[in-house]
Amino acid sequence: MVSTYVSYLAVARNLNTSLSNVASQATVSRDSAYYKENIDKVTTVDEFMGDYKLYSYAMKAYGLDDMTYAKAFMKKVLESDLSDSSSFANSLSDSRYAEFAAAFKFSGETKTAQSDVQRDNLLDAYETSFDTEAENIADETDYFEENISSITSVDDFLSSSRLKNYALTAFGLSTE
């Protein structure tokens, strides 16, 4: 288990390089190309959500990938009238949902889910999601390294949710 932790720290210390490697992997490039080629063919919410590759790509771009499974919820978000302040998407406390809904246009006279500008913005957001993840991991690594030396007992360790969650994540364990 120590080797797992050491490997995790090696990746965390070289996070920008690690994430650049991931971003340049063929899978990420293929997913981006697939999105570019196919989003213009989508005209309805159901078509969009029925294409898992498109849908999950967009969810990742907005940092909502943990909600990809919640299709009924996300359909309500996408069908929200954003001009109505009490619409479903606007009533949620997390503004990412309204931003996600604004990135698409499934109603009106248009026959595509996104304009070219919206598509380009989403592609940029997808790439930015890797940078954000890298920054978050770097922040947590710095916090861990700065504070672990002050821990003198198991109780101290368990009472610090950030340290505990960092260690659990390093060993591939659930933090919930």
GISUL-V446913 format. One record per residue. N is the residue number from 1. RES is the residue in three letters. PSI is psi in whole degrees, -180 to 180 (* if undefined). OMEGA is omega in degrees with one decimal (NA if undefined). Layout:
# GISUL-V446913
n:N res:RES psi:PSI omega:OMEGA
n:N res:RES psi:PSI omega:OMEGA
This chain:
# GISUL-V446913
n:1 res:MET psi:-30 omega:179.0
n:2 res:VAL psi:-38 omega:-179.3
n:3 res:SER psi:-33 omega:175.9
n:4 res:THR psi:-44 omega:-180.0
n:5 res:TYR psi:-44 omega:179.2
n:6 res:VAL psi:-42 omega:177.4
n:7 res:SER psi:-42 omega:179.0
n:8 res:TYR psi:-45 omega:179.8
n:9 res:LEU psi:-37 omega:178.6
n:10 res:ALA psi:-43 omega:177.9
n:11 res:VAL psi:-44 omega:-178.1
n:12 res:ALA psi:-38 omega:-179.7
n:13 res:ARG psi:-30 omega:179.9
n:14 res:ASN psi:42 omega:-170.7
n:15 res:LEU psi:-45 omega:-179.1
n:16 res:ASN psi:-42 omega:178.0
n:17 res:THR psi:-45 omega:-179.3
n:18 res:SER psi:-45 omega:-179.2
n:19 res:LEU psi:-34 omega:175.4
n:20 res:SER psi:-40 omega:177.1
n:21 res:ASN psi:-43 omega:179.0
n:22 res:VAL psi:-46 omega:-177.7
n:23 res:ALA psi:-30 omega:-178.7
n:24 res:SER psi:-4 omega:179.0
n:25 res:GLN psi:152 omega:-177.3
n:26 res:ALA psi:-36 omega:-178.5
n:27 res:THR psi:-47 omega:-179.2
n:28 res:VAL psi:-43 omega:178.7
n:29 res:SER psi:-42 omega:178.5
n:30 res:ARG psi:-42 omega:179.7
n:31 res:ASP psi:-42 omega:178.0
n:32 res:SER psi:-44 omega:178.9
n:33 res:ALA psi:-41 omega:178.7
n:34 res:TYR psi:-45 omega:179.8
n:35 res:TYR psi:-49 omega:-179.4
n:36 res:LYS psi:-42 omega:-175.7
n:37 res:GLU psi:-27 omega:-169.8
n:38 res:ASN psi:-18 omega:-176.6
n:39 res:ILE psi:-32 omega:179.8
n:40 res:ASP psi:-18 omega:180.0
n:41 res:LYS psi:-14 omega:-176.2
n:42 res:VAL psi:131 omega:-180.0
n:43 res:THR psi:-11 omega:-179.0
n:44 res:THR psi:161 omega:176.6
n:45 res:VAL psi:-43 omega:-178.3
n:46 res:ASP psi:-40 omega:176.5
n:47 res:GLU psi:-44 omega:-179.8
n:48 res:PHE psi:-51 omega:-177.5
n:49 res:MET psi:-21 omega:177.6
n:50 res:GLY psi:-17 omega:177.2
n:51 res:ASP psi:94 omega:-173.3
n:52 res:TYR psi:-38 omega:-179.0
n:53 res:LYS psi:-46 omega:178.8
n:54 res:LEU psi:-50 omega:-175.6
n:55 res:TYR psi:-49 omega:-177.4
n:56 res:SER psi:-32 omega:176.7
n:57 res:TYR psi:-48 omega:-179.3
n:58 res:ALA psi:-40 omega:179.1
n:59 res:MET psi:-42 omega:178.1
n:60 res:LYS psi:-41 omega:-178.9
n:61 res:ALA psi:-33 omega:-178.8
n:62 res:TYR psi:10 omega:179.0
n:63 res:GLY psi:23 omega:-177.9
n:64 res:LEU psi:18 omega:-174.5
n:65 res:ASP psi:-24 omega:176.8
n:66 res:ASP psi:-9 omega:178.6
n:67 res:MET psi:11 omega:-178.5
n:68 res:THR psi:-35 omega:-179.6
n:69 res:TYR psi:-24 omega:-172.3
n:70 res:ALA psi:66 omega:-172.9
n:71 res:LYS psi:-39 omega:179.7
n:72 res:ALA psi:-42 omega:178.0
n:73 res:PHE psi:-48 omega:-177.5
n:74 res:MET psi:-31 omega:176.3
n:75 res:LYS psi:-41 omega:176.9
n:76 res:LYS psi:-37 omega:177.6
n:77 res:VAL psi:-50 omega:-176.2
n:78 res:LEU psi:-28 omega:-179.9
n:79 res:GLU psi:2 omega:-179.6
n:80 res:SER psi:144 omega:173.9
n:81 res:ASP psi:102 omega:-174.1
n:82 res:LEU psi:-14 omega:176.0
n:83 res:SER psi:-13 omega:177.7
n:84 res:ASP psi:114 omega:-176.0
n:85 res:SER psi:-19 omega:179.3
n:86 res:SER psi:10 omega:178.3
n:87 res:SER psi:165 omega:-176.0
n:88 res:PHE psi:-53 omega:-177.6
n:89 res:ALA psi:-40 omega:-179.4
n:90 res:ASN psi:-21 omega:-178.3
n:91 res:SER psi:-10 omega:179.6
n:92 res:LEU psi:144 omega:-177.2
n:93 res:SER psi:-22 omega:179.7
n:94 res:ASP psi:113 omega:-175.3
n:95 res:SER psi:-14 omega:179.1
n:96 res:ARG psi:-29 omega:-178.9
n:97 res:TYR psi:-45 omega:177.4
n:98 res:ALA psi:-39 omega:177.0
n:99 res:GLU psi:-40 omega:178.1
n:100 res:PHE psi:-47 omega:179.4
n:101 res:ALA psi:-38 omega:-179.4
n:102 res:ALA psi:-21 omega:-178.9
n:103 res:ALA psi:-9 omega:-177.8
n:104 res:PHE psi:159 omega:176.9
n:105 res:LYS psi:97 omega:-177.3
n:106 res:PHE psi:8 omega:177.4
n:107 res:SER psi:167 omega:179.9
n:108 res:GLY psi:-162 omega:-173.5
n:109 res:GLU psi:-13 omega:-176.6
n:110 res:THR psi:155 omega:-179.6
n:111 res:LYS psi:13 omega:176.4
n:112 res:THR psi:154 omega:-178.2
n:113 res:ALA psi:-27 omega:-177.5
n:114 res:GLN psi:148 omega:170.1
n:115 res:SER psi:170 omega:177.7
n:116 res:ASP psi:-40 omega:180.0
n:117 res:VAL psi:-45 omega:178.5
n:118 res:GLN psi:-42 omega:179.6
n:119 res:ARG psi:-47 omega:-179.9
n:120 res:ASP psi:-38 omega:177.8
n:121 res:ASN psi:-41 omega:179.6
n:122 res:LEU psi:-41 omega:177.4
n:123 res:LEU psi:-42 omega:177.1
n:124 res:ASP psi:-40 omega:179.4
n:125 res:ALA psi:-37 omega:178.1
n:126 res:TYR psi:-47 omega:179.1
n:127 res:GLU psi:-38 omega:178.7
n:128 res:THR psi:-30 omega:-179.7
n:129 res:SER psi:-32 omega:176.7
n:130 res:PHE psi:-41 omega:178.8
n:131 res:ASP psi:-43 omega:179.5
n:132 res:THR psi:-43 omega:178.1
n:133 res:GLU psi:-41 omega:178.9
n:134 res:ALA psi:-44 omega:179.7
n:135 res:GLU psi:-42 omega:179.6
n:136 res:ASN psi:-43 omega:179.6
n:137 res:ILE psi:-41 omega:178.6
n:138 res:ALA psi:-42 omega:178.1
n:139 res:ASP psi:-45 omega:-179.6
n:140 res:GLU psi:-37 omega:177.4
n:141 res:THR psi:-45 omega:177.8
n:142 res:ASP psi:-45 omega:179.9
n:143 res:TYR psi:-45 omega:180.0
n:144 res:PHE psi:-50 omega:-177.6
n:145 res:GLU psi:-35 omega:-179.5
n:146 res:GLU psi:-27 omega:-171.3
n:147 res:ASN psi:-15 omega:-175.7
n:148 res:ILE psi:-30 omega:-178.7
n:149 res:SER psi:-18 omega:179.4
n:150 res:SER psi:-5 omega:-179.0
n:151 res:ILE psi:127 omega:-178.1
n:152 res:THR psi:-6 omega:179.8
n:153 res:SER psi:166 omega:177.0
n:154 res:VAL psi:-39 omega:179.4
n:155 res:ASP psi:-41 omega:176.6
n:156 res:ASP psi:-46 omega:-178.5
n:157 res:PHE psi:-48 omega:-177.8
n:158 res:LEU psi:-24 omega:179.9
n:159 res:SER psi:-13 omega:176.6
n:160 res:SER psi:102 omega:-176.4
n:161 res:SER psi:-35 omega:-179.8
n:162 res:ARG psi:-45 omega:179.1
n:163 res:LEU psi:-44 omega:-179.4
n:164 res:LYS psi:-47 omega:-179.4
n:165 res:ASN psi:-37 omega:178.0
n:166 res:TYR psi:-48 omega:-179.0
n:167 res:ALA psi:-43 omega:178.5
n:168 res:LEU psi:-43 omega:178.6
n:169 res:THR psi:-39 omega:-179.8
n:170 res:ALA psi:-30 omega:179.3
n:171 res:PHE psi:9 omega:176.9
n:172 res:GLY psi:25 omega:-179.0
n:173 res:LEU psi:156 omega:-178.9
n:174 res:SER psi:142 omega:177.8
n:175 res:THR psi:1 omega:-178.3
n:176 res:GLU psi:* omega:NA
